[in-house]
Amino acid sequence: METRSSSNLPPVATEYNGIDRNAFIFGWTPQAELWNGRLAAIGFVAYLLWDLAGYSVLRDVLHLIGY
């Protein structure tokens, strides 16, 4: 397997702004959207595992407000 430095990336590894797609760049950039999606997926899976373990945020909130 060939390894490359981030300054020598193939054309498919760069986004519209010409920077590595996996770079953690702050602001409204294509990289930020990729990281947002990744972190959202991790959060969703974490909530599903939490719910399967018997802890339900939704059930607890409904119980607190009287439903």
Secondary structure, 3 states (H helix, E strand, C coil): CCCCCCCCCCHHHECCCCCECCCCCCCCCHHHHHHHHHHHHHHHHHHHHHHHCCCCHHHHHHHHCCC
